[in-house]
Amino acid sequence: MKRRAFITLLGGAAAWPLAARAQQPALPVIGFLNPGTPEAGARNAAAFRKGLGETGFVEGQNVTVDYHWLEGRYDRLAGVLADLVRRPVAVIAVPGFQAAAFAAKAATTTIPIVFGVAEDPVQLGLVASLARPGSNATGINSFVQEIGAKRLRLLHELVPKSVNVAVLVNQANASAAATTLRDVKEAAPTIGVQIEIFNASTIGEIDAAFASLAKERADALFVGPDGFFSSRAVQFATLAASNRIPAAYSNRDYVAAGGLMSYGTDLPEMFHQAGVYIGNILKGAKPADLPVTQLTQFEFAINLQTARTLGIEVPPGLLSIADEVIE
């Protein structure tokens, strides 16, 4: 009897820590949505985690990040958000994903949302004002109209003989496509170029679009900002090189992959700021009281090797203002 009682006592003592651990509160979960792939989004995800770390949150230690990489499947967005709201997660993070910001706002009025959008979030209806968002959403925005127009001007300065410019957008990302088309249509006459619109939403459609614009003998290509497009940077650079077409992109990842030039928002900084905001929200800050941050940092990158391959002599003036020159 004594031996049996001793064994029972030991069993109870051993089980106690397990039971105690089971009763520990679960880590807060961040639902992170991105339209691209984990490989293409690695730099931005690292910047996001850095921002979280600056507020005292380390993934796997005191917070969980539930990543959802849509890989261009915008049709999956509603289902993913419905699942995050049903669970529910502590915060929904959608930096650099304007379509998801709209969808998240429609999906929940209670779960905090941290966005990163390219347009004025007041005009988009995401917040009541920049200083006091007034609802469950806040985040970061950049000045897309100025960026798009300037990217087109830089492309024309780099390729001054370009008259017919192809513009490629992803109609599955409707809000970003509409913004791009509006901005280039407004800027084109002031620059002295004519534009022709091409659409692509899949890998095969990107191939087909390049075949079409080559057939139309476009002088240059303007690729609209899109998360799926960014995840296909190598495909874009390869097709542009094989068709010998100068192309301008929205971020430097294309240029690192062999693209000619890019001008756009400093995306890692946007993701970094989103991480900081989410850390503050997890500490108790209310999205309604967190002012929207406006990014003023932009990246202009040129690939000199690609320029030489295309027979383009980069003007010294452009080199002098480039943030990054890849040899």
C-alpha positions as CSV (number, residue, x, y, z in Angstrom):
1,M,0.0,0.0,0.0
2,K,2.8,2.4,0.9
3,R,4.6,1.7,-2.4
4,R,1.4,2.2,-4.3
5,A,0.6,5.4,-2.5
6,F,4.2,6.7,-3.2
7,I,3.8,5.9,-6.9
8,T,0.5,7.7,-7.0
9,L,2.0,10.7,-5.3
10,L,4.8,10.9,-7.8
11,G,2.4,10.6,-10.7
12,G,0.4,13.4,-9.3
13,A,3.5,15.6,-8.8
14,A,4.7,14.9,-12.3
15,A,1.4,15.6,-13.9
16,W,1.0,18.9,-12.0
17,P,3.5,20.9,-14.1
18,L,1.9,19.6,-17.3
19,A,-1.6,20.6,-16.2
20,A,-0.2,24.0,-15.1
21,R,1.5,24.5,-18.5
22,A,-1.8,23.5,-20.3
23,Q,-3.6,26.3,-18.4
24,Q,-1.1,29.0,-19.4
25,P,-2.7,31.6,-21.7
26,A,-2.2,31.1,-25.4
27,L,0.1,33.6,-27.2
28,P,-1.6,36.4,-29.0
29,V,-1.9,35.6,-32.7
30,I,-1.3,38.1,-35.6
31,G,-3.0,37.2,-38.8
32,F,-0.5,38.3,-41.5
33,L,-1.8,38.5,-45.1
34,N,0.4,39.0,-48.2
35,P,-0.6,38.6,-51.9
36,G,2.8,37.2,-52.9
37,T,5.0,34.2,-51.9
38,P,7.2,33.6,-48.7
39,E,10.4,33.7,-50.8
40,A,9.6,37.0,-52.5
41,G,8.3,38.5,-49.2
42,A,11.2,37.4,-47.0
43,R,12.8,40.9,-46.8
44,N,9.5,42.6,-45.9
45,A,8.6,39.9,-43.3
46,A,12.0,40.3,-41.7
47,A,11.4,44.1,-41.4
48,F,7.9,43.4,-39.9
49,R,9.5,41.1,-37.2
50,K,12.1,43.8,-36.5
51,G,9.3,46.3,-35.8
52,L,7.6,43.8,-33.5
53,G,10.9,43.2,-31.7
54,E,11.4,46.9,-31.1
55,T,8.2,46.8,-29.0
56,G,9.2,43.7,-27.1
57,F,7.5,41.0,-29.1
58,V,9.4,38.0,-30.5
59,E,7.7,35.5,-32.8
60,G,7.5,32.2,-31.1
61,Q,8.2,33.5,-27.6
62,N,5.4,35.9,-26.7
63,V,3.5,36.3,-30.0
64,T,2.5,34.0,-32.9
65,V,2.4,35.2,-36.5
66,D,0.0,33.3,-38.7
67,Y,1.3,33.9,-42.2
68,H,-1.1,33.7,-45.2
69,W,0.8,34.0,-48.6
70,L,-1.9,34.1,-51.3
71,E,0.6,33.7,-54.2
72,G,-1.6,35.8,-56.5
73,R,-4.9,34.1,-55.5
74,Y,-6.9,37.1,-54.6
75,D,-10.0,35.0,-54.7
76,R,-8.8,33.3,-51.5
77,L,-8.9,36.6,-49.6
78,A,-12.4,36.5,-48.2
79,G,-12.1,32.9,-47.0
80,V,-8.8,33.6,-45.2
81,L,-10.2,36.7,-43.5
82,A,-13.4,34.9,-42.5
83,D,-11.3,32.3,-40.7
84,L,-9.2,34.9,-38.9
85,V,-12.3,36.7,-37.7
86,R,-13.9,33.4,-36.6
87,R,-11.0,32.3,-34.5
88,P,-10.5,35.2,-33.7
89,V,-6.9,36.6,-34.0
90,A,-5.6,39.5,-31.9
91,V,-4.6,41.7,-34.8
92,I,-4.9,41.5,-38.6
93,A,-1.8,42.8,-40.5
94,V,-2.2,43.8,-44.2
95,P,0.8,46.1,-45.0
96,G,1.3,46.6,-48.7
97,F,-2.0,44.9,-49.5
98,Q,-4.6,47.5,-50.2
99,A,-7.3,45.0,-51.4
100,A,-6.9,43.1,-48.1
101,A,-7.3,46.4,-46.1
102,F,-10.7,46.9,-47.7
103,A,-11.7,43.3,-47.2
104,A,-10.6,43.2,-43.5
105,K,-12.5,46.4,-42.8
106,A,-15.6,44.8,-44.2
107,A,-15.0,41.6,-42.3
108,T,-14.7,43.0,-38.8
109,T,-15.4,46.1,-36.8
110,T,-13.7,44.9,-33.6
111,I,-10.4,43.1,-34.4
112,P,-7.6,45.7,-34.8
113,I,-6.4,46.1,-38.4
114,V,-2.9,47.5,-39.4
115,F,-2.7,48.4,-43.0
116,G,-0.1,49.8,-45.4
117,V,-1.8,51.4,-48.4
118,A,-0.6,53.5,-51.3
119,E,-3.4,56.1,-51.2
120,D,-5.0,58.5,-48.7
121,P,-6.8,56.1,-46.3
122,V,-9.3,58.9,-45.5
123,Q,-10.4,59.1,-49.2
124,L,-10.4,55.3,-49.3
125,G,-12.8,55.2,-46.3
126,L,-10.5,53.2,-44.1
127,V,-10.2,55.9,-41.4
128,A,-12.0,59.0,-40.3
129,S,-8.9,61.2,-40.3
130,L,-5.1,60.7,-40.3
131,A,-4.7,62.1,-36.8
132,R,-7.5,60.1,-35.2
133,P,-8.5,57.1,-37.3
134,G,-11.6,56.6,-35.1
135,S,-12.2,52.9,-35.8
136,N,-10.5,49.5,-35.6
137,A,-8.0,50.3,-38.4
138,T,-4.8,52.3,-38.6
139,G,-1.4,52.0,-40.3
140,I,0.8,53.6,-42.9
141,N,0.3,55.2,-46.3
142,S,2.4,56.6,-49.1
143,F,1.8,59.1,-51.9
144,V,1.0,56.8,-54.8
145,Q,0.0,59.5,-57.3
146,E,3.3,61.3,-57.0
147,I,5.1,58.0,-57.1
148,G,3.4,56.6,-60.3
149,A,3.9,59.9,-62.2
150,K,7.5,60.2,-61.2
151,R,8.2,56.5,-62.1
152,L,6.9,57.2,-65.6
153,R,9.0,60.4,-65.9
154,L,12.1,58.5,-64.7
155,L,11.5,55.8,-67.3
156,H,11.2,58.4,-70.0
157,E,14.4,60.2,-68.9
158,L,16.2,56.9,-69.0
159,V,14.7,56.0,-72.4
160,P,14.0,59.4,-74.0
161,K,13.1,57.9,-77.3
162,S,10.2,55.9,-75.8
163,V,6.9,57.1,-77.2
164,N,4.7,54.1,-77.0
165,V,4.7,52.8,-73.4
166,A,3.0,49.5,-72.4
167,V,1.4,49.5,-69.0
168,L,0.8,46.2,-67.3
169,V,-1.6,45.8,-64.4
170,N,-3.2,43.0,-62.5
171,Q,-7.0,43.4,-62.8
172,A,-7.5,40.8,-60.0
173,N,-6.0,43.5,-57.8
174,A,-8.7,45.9,-58.8
175,S,-8.0,48.9,-56.6
176,A,-4.3,49.0,-57.3
177,A,-4.9,48.5,-61.1
178,A,-7.5,51.4,-61.1
179,T,-5.1,53.7,-59.3
180,T,-2.2,52.9,-61.6
181,L,-4.3,53.4,-64.8
182,R,-5.7,56.7,-63.5
183,D,-2.2,58.0,-62.6
184,V,-0.4,57.0,-65.8
185,K,-3.3,58.4,-68.0
186,E,-3.0,61.7,-66.2
187,A,0.8,61.8,-66.4
188,A,1.3,60.5,-69.9
189,P,0.3,63.6,-71.9
190,T,2.5,65.9,-69.8
191,I,5.5,63.6,-70.5
192,G,4.8,63.2,-74.2
193,V,4.1,59.4,-74.3
194,Q,1.2,57.3,-75.4
195,I,0.2,54.3,-73.3
196,E,-1.4,50.9,-74.1
197,I,-2.9,48.8,-71.4
198,F,-2.1,45.1,-70.8
199,N,-3.5,42.8,-68.2
200,A,-2.2,39.7,-66.4
201,S,-3.3,37.8,-63.3
202,T,-1.4,34.5,-63.7
203,I,2.1,33.3,-64.6
204,G,0.8,32.3,-68.0
205,E,-0.9,35.6,-68.6
206,I,2.4,37.5,-67.8
207,D,4.1,35.4,-70.5
208,A,1.2,36.2,-72.9
209,A,1.3,39.9,-72.1
210,F,5.0,40.1,-73.0
211,A,4.3,38.3,-76.3
212,S,1.6,40.9,-77.1
213,L,3.5,44.0,-76.2
214,A,6.5,42.7,-78.1
215,K,4.2,42.2,-81.1
216,E,2.9,45.7,-80.7
217,R,6.5,47.0,-80.6
218,A,6.2,48.9,-77.3
219,D,9.2,51.2,-76.7
220,A,9.1,50.6,-72.9
221,L,7.1,48.9,-70.2
222,F,5.6,50.3,-67.0
223,V,4.7,47.5,-64.5
224,G,2.0,48.5,-62.0
225,P,2.5,47.8,-58.3
226,D,1.1,44.5,-57.3
227,G,2.1,41.9,-54.7
228,F,1.8,38.9,-57.1
229,F,3.8,40.7,-59.8
230,S,6.6,41.4,-57.2
231,S,6.7,37.7,-56.4
232,R,7.4,37.0,-60.1
233,A,10.4,39.5,-60.3
234,V,12.7,36.9,-61.9
235,Q,10.1,36.1,-64.5
236,F,9.6,39.8,-65.4
237,A,13.4,40.4,-65.6
238,T,13.9,37.4,-67.8
239,L,11.1,38.2,-70.2
240,A,12.1,41.9,-70.4
241,A,15.7,40.8,-71.2
242,S,14.7,38.3,-73.9
243,N,12.3,40.8,-75.5
244,R,14.9,43.6,-75.1
245,I,12.3,46.0,-73.6
246,P,13.3,48.6,-71.0
247,A,11.0,48.3,-68.0
248,A,10.2,50.3,-64.9
249,Y,8.9,48.6,-61.7
250,S,7.5,49.6,-58.3
251,N,10.3,48.2,-56.0
252,R,13.9,47.4,-56.0
253,D,13.4,43.6,-55.8
254,Y,12.8,43.6,-59.6
255,V,16.1,45.5,-60.1
256,A,18.0,43.0,-57.9
257,A,16.5,40.2,-60.1
258,G,17.8,41.9,-63.3
259,G,15.1,44.5,-64.0
260,L,16.2,47.9,-65.4
261,M,14.9,50.4,-62.9
262,S,12.4,50.9,-60.1
263,Y,11.0,53.8,-58.1
264,G,8.5,53.3,-55.3
265,T,7.7,53.1,-51.6
266,D,10.4,51.8,-49.3
267,L,8.4,48.6,-48.6
268,P,10.6,47.2,-45.9
269,E,10.1,50.5,-43.9
270,M,6.3,50.2,-44.4
271,F,6.4,46.6,-43.0
272,H,8.7,47.7,-40.2
273,Q,6.3,50.5,-39.1
274,A,3.4,48.1,-39.3
275,G,5.3,45.8,-36.9
276,V,5.8,48.7,-34.5
277,Y,2.1,49.6,-34.6
278,I,1.0,46.0,-34.0
279,G,3.4,45.8,-31.0
280,N,1.9,48.9,-29.5
281,I,-1.7,47.6,-30.1
282,L,-0.8,44.3,-28.4
283,K,0.4,46.4,-25.4
284,G,-3.0,48.1,-25.2
285,A,-3.0,51.0,-27.6
286,K,-6.3,51.5,-29.5
287,P,-6.1,51.7,-33.4
288,A,-8.7,54.6,-33.2
289,D,-6.1,56.7,-31.4
290,L,-3.0,55.8,-33.3
291,P,-2.4,58.4,-36.1
292,V,-1.7,57.1,-39.6
293,T,2.0,57.4,-40.5
294,Q,2.8,58.9,-43.9
295,L,5.9,57.5,-45.4
296,T,8.3,59.9,-47.0
297,Q,11.0,57.4,-47.9
298,F,11.2,56.2,-51.5
299,E,13.7,54.0,-53.4
300,F,15.1,54.7,-56.8
301,A,17.2,51.8,-58.1
302,I,19.0,51.2,-61.4
303,N,20.7,48.1,-62.8
304,L,23.6,49.3,-64.8
305,Q,24.4,45.8,-66.2
306,T,20.9,45.6,-67.6
307,A,21.2,49.1,-69.0
308,R,24.4,48.2,-70.8
309,T,22.8,45.0,-72.2
310,L,19.9,47.0,-73.6
311,G,22.3,49.6,-75.0
312,I,21.1,52.3,-72.7
313,E,23.5,55.0,-71.5
314,V,22.2,56.1,-68.1
315,P,22.4,59.9,-67.8
316,P,24.7,61.1,-65.0
317,G,21.8,63.1,-63.5
318,L,19.9,59.9,-62.9
319,L,22.9,58.1,-61.4
320,S,23.4,61.0,-59.0
321,I,19.9,60.7,-57.6
322,A,19.7,56.9,-57.5
323,D,19.5,55.3,-54.0
324,E,20.9,52.1,-55.3
325,V,23.0,51.3,-58.4
326,I,23.5,47.7,-59.2
327,E,26.6,47.1,-61.3
